[in-house]
Amino acid sequence: MKRAFLLSFSSLAMMLAVKPLHAAAPATDQHVILISVDGLAHYYFDDPKAKMPTIRKLAAHGVRAKRMKSSLPTVTWPNHTTLVTGVQPGKHGVIGNGIFDRATQQAVNYLPDPVFDKDEIVKVPTVYDVAHASGLKTAGVIWPASRNAKSLDWTVPDVGTNELFLKYGTPSLLEECKAAGIPIEKQEEWCKAGTLGKPQRDYMYSQMAQHIIKTHKPNLLMLHLVSVDGMEHASGSKSAEAYWAINDSDNRVRDLVDAVEEAGLKDKTTFVITSDHGFITYTKMIQPNVLLKQMGLIKAFGNKPSQRTVWSYSQGAAFIYVLDDANRQSLLETITPKLAAMEGVEEVITEKDYAKYGMITRDKDSRAPDLILSAKDGYYFSDNVGGEELIAQTEGPKGAHGYSPANPLMDASFVASGAGVKQGVVLDTIGNVDVAPTIAKLLGVEMKDVDGRVLTEILK
């Protein structure tokens, strides 16, 4: 009952938040296609090994940024939510790819979305909320943190199982995709295949997006492509597998460009191609929980903790949780210098610096950590508590993200091209918070109370 009341109140608050925006003049004949190529770091654009002719052609006929700053932690769900809200994770509420629940002392994973609807975790209006409230048509294809979003007219969620895919996908869309021969029944099989299934998933998701464009002509469509990120995790950035995936994702972008032309919407459509974060290659894993165990702050049987006073939860960055409230300050004073001195630690972010990084403090949100660590290039944080090694070696190069956005390797990509966008503009650095208000401007609506700005210098 309490949960139902909270959800109803949340939904009412969201409606009130977007209702005043009806006064804007929505561009009902304009269309924006937002494509996120997960893990496409900024440094690939000028890399001749990265074959992405479609994305480069869009940039040549439009604009690009040399760098787009990501949000802390530089992982998928927080940054995709920032891309569509224009605010940092501390405000929009999706502060990681999962959370560590202090009460239960258990990790709650958001991937692949087994628990929460969008309105339960996203605290502010998204650009698709605002567009929909203004009478525009919206669509999302596996966009993170959008499960059961009432303001998406056509959607399939970012989930793993066929059960959830069918439960939360738009019924009419799923029936249309079946009739069109799109293999939506493969969703769970390809998800369970892990990295090897991601190119097949991207192909399927691209087919669904093409169908939506040609059949329904939404004003805003969002598509999330996942194979570049998967290949980089498996083999590191700038690997042969990563370059292959970049070319494959470029082909999927080309598919949507072709679909827009086939639908007769070329002169009324803007493409926005982004990524959520950059990538680092690592061969060493930092194990803070082993150090905390050696300090007597964790007890464990093998790799299973039995008692925790402090815990490190990896989000790429290490989120440090102090679980003894009575002794919190003294524990932070004890552990902070020792954690900072660990091999591979590059940056220690204390609560006094959270605002600079757009993060929320634990007194305002119990899910927030007490301390955040970011690793150097070549290192990654592990949750492992077994054994006595503070640094573990990987079997070969691996890839990761989640590090501090102060690390330039975490900078993402941005390209905009088409209707309403100037040609030949190259920006130096923008923020991912600028994407949503700029898309809103293209659609003739307004995002209010955002951290970013409309990129007026790229608009006609």
C-alpha positions in Angstrom: 0.0 0.0 0.0 2.8 2.4 1.0 4.7 1.6 -2.2 1.6 2.2 -4.3 1.0 5.5 -2.6 4.6 6.6 -3.2 4.4 5.6 -6.9 1.1 7.5 -7.3 2.5 10.5 -5.6 5.7 10.2 -7.8 3.6 10.0 -11.0 1.5 13.0 -9.9 4.6 15.0 -9.2 6.0 14.2 -12.6 2.8 15.3 -14.3 2.8 18.6 -12.4 6.5 19.0 -13.3 5.9 18.8 -17.1 2.4 20.3 -17.4 3.5 23.9 -17.5 5.6 23.1 -20.5 2.5 22.6 -22.6 2.8 26.4 -23.2 5.7 25.8 -25.5 5.2 25.5 -29.2 6.1 21.9 -30.0 7.5 21.2 -33.5 5.1 18.5 -34.5 6.7 18.2 -37.9 10.2 17.8 -36.6 12.0 14.6 -35.6 15.1 13.8 -33.5 16.8 10.4 -33.5 19.1 10.0 -30.5 21.5 7.1 -30.8 23.8 6.1 -28.0 26.8 4.0 -29.0 27.7 2.6 -25.6 31.4 3.0 -24.9 32.3 5.0 -28.0 35.1 7.1 -26.5 35.9 10.5 -27.9 39.4 9.3 -29.0 38.0 7.0 -31.7 36.8 9.8 -33.9 40.3 10.6 -35.1 41.5 7.1 -35.0 42.0 5.7 -38.6 41.5 2.2 -37.3 37.9 3.0 -36.2 35.9 2.6 -39.4 32.8 4.7 -38.9 32.0 6.4 -42.2 28.4 7.1 -41.4 29.1 8.8 -38.1 31.9 10.8 -39.7 29.7 11.8 -42.6 27.0 13.0 -40.3 29.7 15.1 -38.4 31.0 16.5 -41.7 27.5 17.7 -42.6 26.7 18.8 -39.1 28.6 19.4 -35.9 30.7 17.4 -33.4 32.4 18.0 -30.1 36.0 16.8 -29.6 35.0 15.8 -26.1 31.8 15.3 -24.1 32.3 15.2 -20.4 30.5 12.3 -18.6 29.0 12.1 -15.2 30.3 10.3 -12.1 30.2 7.4 -12.0 31.0 7.1 -15.7 28.8 4.0 -16.2 25.8 3.3 -18.4 22.6 3.9 -16.5 23.6 7.2 -14.8 25.0 8.7 -18.0 22.1 7.6 -20.2 19.8 9.2 -17.7 21.8 12.4 -17.7 21.7 12.5 -21.5 17.9 12.7 -21.4 17.4 14.8 -18.2 20.1 17.4 -18.5 21.0 17.0 -14.8 23.7 15.1 -12.9 23.0 11.8 -11.2 22.8 13.4 -7.7 19.6 15.2 -9.0 18.1 12.6 -11.3 18.6 9.8 -8.8 20.2 7.0 -10.9 23.6 7.1 -9.1 25.0 3.9 -10.5 24.4 0.7 -12.5 23.2 -0.5 -9.2 23.3 0.4 -5.5 24.5 -1.0 -2.3 21.6 -1.2 0.2 22.9 -0.2 3.6 20.0 -1.8 5.4 20.3 -5.2 3.9 24.0 -4.9 3.1 23.3 -6.3 -0.4 24.0 -5.1 -3.8 20.9 -4.2 -5.9 21.7 -4.4 -9.6 19.8 -2.3 -12.1 21.3 -4.4 -15.0 19.4 -5.8 -16.7 16.6 -4.0 -14.9 15.1 -6.8 -12.9 13.5 -4.6 -10.2 12.5 -1.0 -10.9 10.3 1.0 -13.2 11.5 4.3 -14.6 9.2 6.4 -12.2 10.7 4.6 -9.2 14.3 5.7 -9.8 14.3 8.7 -12.1 13.3 11.7 -10.0 13.1 14.5 -12.6 11.4 14.9 -16.0 13.2 13.5 -19.0 13.2 15.1 -22.5 10.7 12.4 -23.6 8.4 13.2 -20.7 8.5 16.9 -21.7 8.0 16.1 -25.4 5.1 13.7 -24.7 3.4 16.1 -22.4 3.6 18.7 -25.2 1.8 16.3 -27.6 4.8 14.9 -29.5 5.2 11.2 -30.2 8.1 9.4 -28.4 9.8 6.0 -28.7 12.6 4.2 -26.8 14.5 1.1 -27.8 16.3 -0.5 -24.8 17.0 3.0 -23.3 18.3 2.5 -19.8 16.1 3.4 -16.8 13.0 3.7 -18.9 11.1 0.5 -18.0 7.3 1.1 -18.0 7.7 4.8 -18.9 4.2 6.1 -19.5 5.5 8.9 -21.7 7.0 6.5 -24.4 4.4 5.7 -27.0 6.4 2.8 -28.4 9.1 1.1 -26.3 11.0 -2.0 -25.4 12.9 -1.9 -22.2 16.6 -2.6 -21.4 16.0 -6.0 -19.8 17.4 -9.5 -20.1 14.5 -12.0 -20.1 11.8 -12.6 -22.7 9.3 -12.4 -19.8 10.2 -8.8 -19.0 10.7 -7.8 -22.6 7.2 -8.9 -23.4 5.7 -7.6 -20.2 7.1 -4.1 -20.5 7.3 -3.7 -24.3 4.5 -1.9 -26.1 2.1 -4.8 -27.1 1.2 -3.4 -30.5 4.8 -2.8 -31.3 5.8 -6.3 -30.4 3.0 -7.7 -32.6 4.1 -5.5 -35.5 7.7 -6.6 -35.1 6.6 -10.3 -35.1 4.6 -9.7 -38.2 7.6 -8.0 -39.8 9.9 -11.0 -39.1 12.0 -9.2 -36.5 13.3 -12.0 -34.2 12.2 -10.6 -30.9 11.9 -14.1 -29.5 15.8 -14.2 -29.5 16.0 -11.4 -26.8 16.8 -13.7 -23.9 19.0 -16.1 -25.8 21.2 -13.3 -27.1 21.3 -11.6 -23.7 22.4 -14.8 -22.1 25.2 -15.1 -24.7 26.8 -12.1 -23.1 29.3 -10.2 -25.2 28.9 -12.6 -28.2 25.2 -11.9 -28.3 25.5 -8.1 -28.4 26.0 -7.6 -32.1 22.9 -9.7 -32.8 21.0 -7.7 -30.2 22.0 -4.4 -31.8 20.9 -5.7 -35.2 17.5 -6.6 -33.7 17.1 -3.4 -31.8 18.1 -1.4 -35.0 15.4 -3.3 -37.0 12.8 -2.4 -34.3 13.9 1.3 -34.4 13.7 1.3 -38.2 10.2 -0.2 -38.1 9.1 2.5 -35.6 10.5 5.3 -37.8 8.9 4.1 -41.0 5.6 3.0 -39.5 5.0 5.6 -36.8 7.3 8.5 -37.5 7.9 9.5 -33.9 9.1 13.0 -33.1 11.7 11.6 -30.7 13.3 8.1 -30.9 16.1 6.9 -28.6 18.2 3.8 -29.4 20.9 2.3 -27.3 23.5 0.2 -29.1 25.5 -2.2 -26.8 28.2 -4.1 -28.8 31.1 -1.6 -28.6 30.9 -1.6 -24.8 30.7 -5.4 -24.7 33.7 -5.9 -26.9 35.8 -3.4 -25.0 35.0 -5.0 -21.7 36.1 -8.3 -23.0 39.3 -7.3 -24.7 40.2 -3.7 -23.9 39.8 -0.4 -25.8 41.4 -0.1 -29.2 41.4 -3.9 -29.6 40.6 -5.7 -32.8 37.2 -6.7 -31.4 36.4 -3.1 -30.4 37.3 -1.8 -33.8 35.0 -4.4 -35.4 32.2 -3.5 -33.1 32.6 0.2 -33.9 32.2 -0.6 -37.6 29.2 -2.8 -36.8 27.5 0.0 -34.8 28.2 2.5 -37.6 26.3 0.2 -39.9 23.4 0.2 -37.5 23.5 4.0 -37.6 23.5 3.8 -41.3 20.4 1.6 -41.2 18.5 4.3 -39.3 19.7 7.0 -41.7 18.3 4.9 -44.5 15.0 4.4 -42.7 14.6 8.1 -42.2 15.1 8.7 -45.9 12.7 5.8 -46.8 10.1 7.4 -44.5 10.4 10.7 -46.3 11.7 12.5 -43.2 15.2 13.4 -44.2 14.7 17.2 -44.3 12.8 17.2 -41.0 15.1 14.9 -38.9 18.1 15.6 -36.7 20.4 12.8 -35.8 22.2 13.1 -32.4 24.9 10.4 -32.0 26.4 10.2 -28.5 28.1 7.8 -26.2 27.8 7.5 -22.5 31.4 7.3 -21.4 34.9 6.5 -22.6 37.0 3.4 -21.9 40.3 2.3 -20.2 42.3 -0.9 -20.7 43.4 -2.5 -17.5 45.5 -5.5 -16.4 45.5 -5.0 -12.6 42.6 -5.1 -10.2 42.7 -3.1 -6.9 41.0 -5.0 -4.1 40.0 -2.5 -1.3 37.9 -5.1 0.5 41.0 -7.2 1.1 42.7 -4.2 2.7 39.6 -3.5 4.8 39.6 -7.1 5.9 43.2 -6.9 6.9 42.3 -3.8 9.0 39.6 -5.9 10.8 36.7 -4.0 9.3 35.4 -7.0 7.3 35.1 -10.6 8.3 34.8 -13.2 5.5 34.7 -16.9 4.7 36.6 -17.2 1.4 35.0 -14.5 -0.8 31.8 -14.3 1.2 31.7 -11.5 3.8 30.1 -12.4 7.1 30.4 -9.1 8.9 31.1 -5.7 7.4 31.9 -2.4 9.1 33.0 -0.8 5.8 32.5 -2.1 2.3 33.8 -1.2 -1.2 31.3 -1.6 -4.0 32.7 -1.2 -7.5 31.0 1.1 -10.0 34.2 1.3 -12.0 35.1 3.7 -9.3 35.0 2.3 -5.8 32.1 3.4 -3.7 33.1 3.1 -0.1 30.2 2.6 2.4 30.7 3.0 6.1 28.1 0.9 7.9 28.8 1.9 11.5 27.0 5.2 11.7 28.1 5.8 15.3 31.8 5.7 14.4 31.5 7.0 10.9 33.8 10.0 11.1 36.6 8.3 13.0 36.4 5.4 10.5 36.6 7.7 7.5 39.7 9.4 9.1 41.3 6.0 9.5 40.5 4.4 6.2 40.8 7.4 3.8 44.6 7.7 3.8 45.1 4.0 3.7 42.8 3.5 0.7 44.4 6.6 -1.0 47.8 5.0 -0.6 46.8 1.8 -2.4 48.7 1.1 -5.6 46.7 2.3 -8.6 44.5 4.8 -6.8 44.5 8.1 -8.7 41.8 10.2 -7.1 40.0 10.3 -3.7 36.7 12.1 -3.8 35.3 13.1 -0.4 31.8 14.4 0.3 33.0 18.0 0.2 33.7 17.5 -3.5 30.6 15.6 -4.4 28.7 18.7 -5.6 31.5 19.4 -8.0 30.9 16.0 -9.6 27.1 16.2 -9.4 26.8 13.5 -6.8 24.5 13.5 -3.7 25.7 12.9 -0.2 24.4 10.1 2.1 22.6 12.5 4.4 20.3 13.3 1.5 20.2 9.8 -0.1 21.2 6.7 1.9 22.2 4.9 -1.3 25.1 7.3 -1.7 28.6 6.2 -0.6 30.7 7.9 2.1 33.8 8.1 -0.1 34.7 7.5 -3.8 38.0 6.2 -5.2 39.0 6.4 -8.9 41.8 4.3 -10.4 44.7 5.1 -12.7 44.9 4.0 -16.3 45.7 0.3 -16.3 43.8 -0.4 -13.0 40.3 -1.3 -12.0 38.5 -1.9 -8.7 37.3 -5.4 -7.7 34.8 -6.2 -5.0 36.7 -9.4 -4.1 37.4 -9.9 -0.4 39.0 -13.4 -0.6 42.7 -14.0 -0.3 45.4 -11.5 0.8 46.5 -9.8 -2.4 45.8 -6.1 -2.6 46.5 -6.1 -6.4 45.4 -9.0 -8.6 46.4 -9.6 -12.2 43.9 -10.2 -15.0 44.5 -13.1 -17.5 44.8 -10.6 -20.3 43.7 -7.0 -21.2 40.3 -6.0 -20.2 38.3 -2.8 -20.5 36.4 -0.7 -18.0 34.8 2.6 -17.3 33.2 4.2 -14.2 36.3 6.2 -13.3 36.3 9.9 -12.4 35.1 12.2 -15.2 38.3 14.2 -14.5 40.1 11.4 -16.3 40.1 12.4 -20.0 39.9 8.8 -21.1 36.3 8.9 -19.8 35.3 11.6 -22.3 32.5 10.6 -24.6 31.5 11.4 -28.2 28.9 13.8 -29.6 27.7 14.4 -33.2 24.6 16.3 -34.3 23.5 16.5 -38.0 20.4 17.3 -40.0 17.4 19.6 -39.6 18.1 22.8 -37.6 21.8 22.1 -37.2 24.7 24.1 -38.7 27.3 22.5 -40.9 31.0 22.2 -40.2 31.0 23.3 -36.6 33.6 21.6 -34.3 33.2 22.3 -30.5 36.0 21.7 -28.1 34.2 20.4 -25.0 30.6 20.1 -24.0 28.8 18.3 -21.1 26.5 15.4 -21.4 24.0 17.6 -19.5 23.8 19.8 -22.6 22.2 17.1 -24.8 18.6 17.0 -23.4 18.0 20.8 -23.4 19.4 21.0 -27.0 17.1 18.1 -28.2 14.2 19.9 -26.5 15.0 23.1 -28.3 15.1 21.2 -31.6 11.6 19.8 -30.8 10.2 23.2 -29.8 9.9 22.4 -26.1 11.8 23.4 -23.0 13.7 21.6 -20.3 13.6 23.6 -17.1 15.9 23.5 -14.0 18.6 21.6 -15.8 22.4 21.6 -15.2 23.2 21.9 -18.9 22.5 24.5 -21.6 21.1 24.6 -25.1 24.0 24.4 -27.5 22.8 27.5 -29.4 26.1 27.8 -31.3 25.3 24.6 -33.3 21.7 25.5 -34.2 20.5 27.4 -37.2 
